[in-house]
Amino acid sequence: MNVLKIMKIVVSGPLHCGKSSFIKFLDEKALNVEAKARDNKFYTVGMDLGVIRLNGFDVFLFGTPGLLRFKVMRDVIIQGADGIIFIFDAAHPEKDEDALIILNALRKTIGVGTPIVYLANKQDIAGARHSEIVRSQNYLHDDAMIFSTSTRTGENLKESLKYLVNLIYDNYSSLLTVLRSYETNIEGLAEKLEKNPVEMRDLLNNLEIKRFIEVDRLRRTYKVKQGLKLLL
């Protein structure tokens, strides 16, 4: 039986930019922890959680609160993320300031190599900014991938997720190539990766949780699982 591998992707962005709708579109059974405020609007106060199965992967989608004061919750949710979907509200440029505050905070928390894919959402609304305008106005790098999306129509939602999953796979593929050469030599792997024993333990535990490897703790060996592939 082919055991599915696990990825954790965090969906973040400013208030009411489409985070919950993005996850709900991909998983209609997604959970959302929200509360009704005095203005009779609902706000995510905990997180969203959805899962979608893509060729060989169980992709868990964690949505963060959009209110700035929920920074602690975002810091908790982002831990262990393999990648980020970051959503800009293309129809409401006044939200960009909060978006950049959230984005910069996330960048400080995640690893340098953690991939981010950006969405210029609400393209179904008249006057919504083109994705390249959103890129320019928010100082995103020229090589950053940004999709024009709509959580109402579904435009580019699956495409953006598949693109990010492939980036994450690319990050892991070179590591897994190295791991296959050291399956019976964890000490040699630690030397190759320049990691201390604690860092190696955390790395192997993380890869085991994600089902990329099987660890034999008695023999102090591991085995890289087969079947990983790109989403074409």
C-alpha positions as a Python dict, from the first residue, in 0.01 Angstrom:
ca = {
    (1, 'M'): (0, 0, 0),
    (2, 'N'): (133, 342, -92),
    (3, 'V'): (156, 558, 222),
    (4, 'L'): (82, 923, 150),
    (5, 'K'): (341, 1181, 248),
    (6, 'I'): (242, 1485, 453),
    (7, 'M'): (295, 1855, 388),
    (8, 'K'): (192, 2149, 604),
    (9, 'I'): (100, 2468, 420),
    (10, 'V'): (-4, 2786, 597),
    (11, 'V'): (-255, 3021, 432),
    (12, 'S'): (-213, 3376, 559),
    (13, 'G'): (-297, 3736, 477),
    (14, 'P'): (-489, 4038, 609),
    (15, 'L'): (-846, 4050, 733),
    (16, 'H'): (-1117, 3916, 499),
    (17, 'C'): (-879, 3866, 206),
    (18, 'G'): (-1010, 3515, 130),
    (19, 'K'): (-807, 3277, 349),
    (20, 'S'): (-1100, 3075, 483),
    (21, 'S'): (-1268, 3075, 141),
    (22, 'F'): (-947, 2948, -22),
    (23, 'I'): (-931, 2652, 214),
    (24, 'K'): (-1305, 2588, 197),
    (25, 'F'): (-1294, 2580, -183),
    (26, 'L'): (-1028, 2308, -174),
    (27, 'D'): (-1186, 2116, 116),
    (28, 'E'): (-1558, 2169, 168),
    (29, 'K'): (-1532, 1992, 506),
    (30, 'A'): (-1264, 2229, 635),
    (31, 'L'): (-1291, 2344, 996),
    (32, 'N'): (-1296, 2709, 1100),
    (33, 'V'): (-1269, 2856, 1450),
    (34, 'E'): (-1447, 3191, 1425),
    (35, 'A'): (-1651, 3430, 1638),
    (36, 'K'): (-1916, 3694, 1574),
    (37, 'A'): (-1806, 4045, 1665),
    (38, 'R'): (-2011, 4349, 1769),
    (39, 'D'): (-2036, 4455, 1407),
    (40, 'N'): (-2221, 4126, 1339),
    (41, 'K'): (-1937, 4005, 1116),
    (42, 'F'): (-1754, 3676, 1168),
    (43, 'Y'): (-1377, 3671, 1222),
    (44, 'T'): (-1135, 3380, 1242),
    (45, 'V'): (-1005, 3382, 1600),
    (46, 'G'): (-836, 3042, 1600),
    (47, 'M'): (-750, 2887, 1267),
    (48, 'D'): (-883, 2709, 961),
    (49, 'L'): (-788, 2348, 894),
    (50, 'G'): (-844, 2164, 570),
    (51, 'V'): (-678, 1876, 388),
    (52, 'I'): (-651, 1794, 20),
    (53, 'R'): (-497, 1487, -137),
    (54, 'L'): (-263, 1552, -429),
    (55, 'N'): (-59, 1284, -611),
    (56, 'G'): (116, 1112, -323),
    (57, 'F'): (66, 1386, -64),
    (58, 'D'): (-179, 1467, 212),
    (59, 'V'): (-158, 1848, 211),
    (60, 'F'): (-279, 2004, 536),
    (61, 'L'): (-391, 2366, 499),
    (62, 'F'): (-374, 2584, 811),
    (63, 'G'): (-540, 2926, 788),
    (64, 'T'): (-428, 3207, 1019),
    (65, 'P'): (-636, 3491, 1171),
    (66, 'G'): (-624, 3817, 976),
    (67, 'L'): (-661, 4055, 1272),
    (68, 'L'): (-322, 4204, 1363),
    (69, 'R'): (-371, 4145, 1735),
    (70, 'F'): (-370, 3765, 1680),
    (71, 'K'): (6, 3758, 1613),
    (72, 'V'): (66, 3494, 1880),
    (73, 'M'): (-174, 3257, 1707),
    (74, 'R'): (-3, 3314, 1372),
    (75, 'D'): (336, 3246, 1534),
    (76, 'V'): (205, 2914, 1667),
    (77, 'I'): (42, 2806, 1341),
    (78, 'I'): (348, 2886, 1126),
    (79, 'Q'): (574, 2647, 1320),
    (80, 'G'): (680, 2354, 1103),
    (81, 'A'): (528, 2495, 784),
    (82, 'D'): (669, 2359, 458),
    (83, 'G'): (537, 2654, 260),
    (84, 'I'): (304, 2955, 266),
    (85, 'I'): (16, 3074, 51),
    (86, 'F'): (1, 3450, 116),
    (87, 'I'): (-311, 3630, 0),
    (88, 'F'): (-336, 3998, -92),
    (89, 'D'): (-679, 4161, -132),
    (90, 'A'): (-653, 4292, -488),
    (91, 'A'): (-985, 4478, -456),
    (92, 'H'): (-895, 4666, -137),
    (93, 'P'): (-547, 4823, -147),
    (94, 'E'): (-602, 4982, 195),
    (95, 'K'): (-539, 4636, 343),
    (96, 'D'): (-186, 4620, 203),
    (97, 'E'): (-31, 4787, 508),
    (98, 'D'): (-164, 4517, 741),
    (99, 'A'): (-71, 4253, 485),
    (100, 'L'): (294, 4360, 487),
    (101, 'I'): (303, 4369, 867),
    (102, 'I'): (182, 4007, 875),
    (103, 'L'): (406, 3899, 588),
    (104, 'N'): (722, 4047, 740),
    (105, 'A'): (646, 3884, 1076),
    (106, 'L'): (602, 3546, 907),
    (107, 'R'): (928, 3588, 717),
    (108, 'K'): (1114, 3638, 1045),
    (109, 'T'): (971, 3315, 1185),
    (110, 'I'): (1007, 3071, 894),
    (111, 'G'): (1330, 2932, 756),
    (112, 'V'): (1509, 3123, 483),
    (113, 'G'): (1437, 2855, 223),
    (114, 'T'): (1066, 2814, 299),
    (115, 'P'): (880, 2886, -28),
    (116, 'I'): (600, 3144, -48),
    (117, 'V'): (344, 3173, -325),
    (118, 'Y'): (137, 3493, -344),
    (119, 'L'): (-223, 3543, -454),
    (120, 'A'): (-382, 3865, -580),
    (121, 'N'): (-731, 3761, -479),
    (122, 'K'): (-1084, 3888, -560),
    (123, 'Q'): (-1026, 3922, -932),
    (124, 'D'): (-1402, 3872, -976),
    (125, 'I'): (-1459, 4223, -833),
    (126, 'A'): (-1461, 4514, -1077),
    (127, 'G'): (-1153, 4733, -1040),
    (128, 'A'): (-941, 4466, -870),
    (129, 'R'): (-570, 4525, -921),
    (130, 'H'): (-375, 4307, -1163),
    (131, 'S'): (-133, 4070, -994),
    (132, 'E'): (168, 4263, -1128),
    (133, 'I'): (36, 4584, -975),
    (134, 'V'): (-2, 4404, -641),
    (135, 'R'): (356, 4281, -680),
    (136, 'S'): (489, 4630, -750),
    (137, 'Q'): (293, 4807, -476),
    (138, 'N'): (402, 4555, -213),
    (139, 'Y'): (769, 4532, -312),
    (140, 'L'): (762, 4161, -394),
    (141, 'H'): (1071, 4024, -569),
    (142, 'D'): (1063, 4000, -946),
    (143, 'D'): (1100, 3620, -924),
    (144, 'A'): (823, 3578, -664),
    (145, 'M'): (533, 3376, -803),
    (146, 'I'): (200, 3557, -780),
    (147, 'F'): (-133, 3427, -911),
    (148, 'S'): (-444, 3623, -1001),
    (149, 'T'): (-719, 3439, -813),
    (150, 'S'): (-1083, 3442, -712),
    (151, 'T'): (-1214, 3233, -425),
    (152, 'R'): (-1564, 3285, -567),
    (153, 'T'): (-1498, 3142, -911),
    (154, 'G'): (-1205, 2917, -818),
    (155, 'E'): (-971, 3090, -1061),
    (156, 'N'): (-614, 2962, -1014),
    (157, 'L'): (-674, 2823, -663),
    (158, 'K'): (-572, 2464, -738),
    (159, 'E'): (-301, 2584, -974),
    (160, 'S'): (-138, 2801, -707),
    (161, 'L'): (-146, 2516, -453),
    (162, 'K'): (6, 2268, -698),
    (163, 'Y'): (278, 2517, -783),
    (164, 'L'): (368, 2556, -414),
    (165, 'V'): (364, 2181, -351),
    (166, 'N'): (611, 2137, -637),
    (167, 'L'): (838, 2404, -485),
    (168, 'I'): (826, 2221, -153),
    (169, 'Y'): (906, 1893, -325),
    (170, 'D'): (1204, 2058, -495),
    (171, 'N'): (1327, 2165, -151),
    (172, 'Y'): (1303, 1810, -22),
    (173, 'S'): (1424, 1625, -331),
    (174, 'S'): (1790, 1729, -299),
    (175, 'L'): (1783, 1647, 73),
    (176, 'L'): (1627, 1306, 7),
    (177, 'T'): (1896, 1230, -251),
    (178, 'V'): (2158, 1284, 20),
    (179, 'L'): (1956, 1085, 274),
    (180, 'R'): (1945, 779, 46),
    (181, 'S'): (2326, 766, 57),
    (182, 'Y'): (2342, 758, 438),
    (183, 'E'): (2055, 529, 542),
    (184, 'T'): (2286, 318, 764),
    (185, 'N'): (2521, 599, 867),
    (186, 'I'): (2343, 870, 1064),
    (187, 'E'): (2673, 1001, 1201),
    (188, 'G'): (2803, 1044, 848),
    (189, 'L'): (2481, 1221, 751),
    (190, 'A'): (2520, 1460, 1043),
    (191, 'E'): (2872, 1543, 927),
    (192, 'K'): (2754, 1588, 568),
    (193, 'L'): (2472, 1822, 671),
    (194, 'E'): (2685, 1993, 940),
    (195, 'K'): (2425, 1928, 1210),
    (196, 'N'): (2472, 1846, 1578),
    (197, 'P'): (2296, 1545, 1739),
    (198, 'V'): (1996, 1752, 1854),
    (199, 'E'): (1950, 1904, 1509),
    (200, 'M'): (1975, 1558, 1349),
    (201, 'R'): (1716, 1418, 1589),
    (202, 'D'): (1475, 1700, 1506),
    (203, 'L'): (1535, 1662, 1131),
    (204, 'L'): (1477, 1286, 1128),
    (205, 'N'): (1172, 1316, 1356),
    (206, 'N'): (1023, 1580, 1127),
    (207, 'L'): (1084, 1371, 814),
    (208, 'E'): (934, 1066, 985),
    (209, 'I'): (621, 1261, 1086),
    (210, 'K'): (586, 1373, 726),
    (211, 'R'): (624, 1005, 618),
    (212, 'F'): (927, 1074, 401),
    (213, 'I'): (1137, 819, 593),
    (214, 'E'): (1101, 521, 827),
    (215, 'V'): (1332, 526, 1130),
    (216, 'D'): (1466, 213, 1304),
    (217, 'R'): (1576, 347, 1642),
    (218, 'L'): (1717, 16, 1765),
    (219, 'R'): (1956, -14, 1471),
    (220, 'R'): (2004, 362, 1444),
    (221, 'T'): (1915, 354, 1074),
    (222, 'Y'): (1637, 488, 853),
    (223, 'K'): (1495, 423, 507),
    (224, 'V'): (1374, 681, 256),
    (225, 'K'): (1026, 594, 130),
    (226, 'Q'): (960, 561, -239),
    (227, 'G'): (688, 710, -456),
    (228, 'L'): (747, 1085, -434),
    (229, 'K'): (663, 1266, -755),
    (230, 'L'): (591, 1608, -895),
    (231, 'L'): (237, 1732, -955),
    (232, 'L'): (228, 1782, -1330),
}
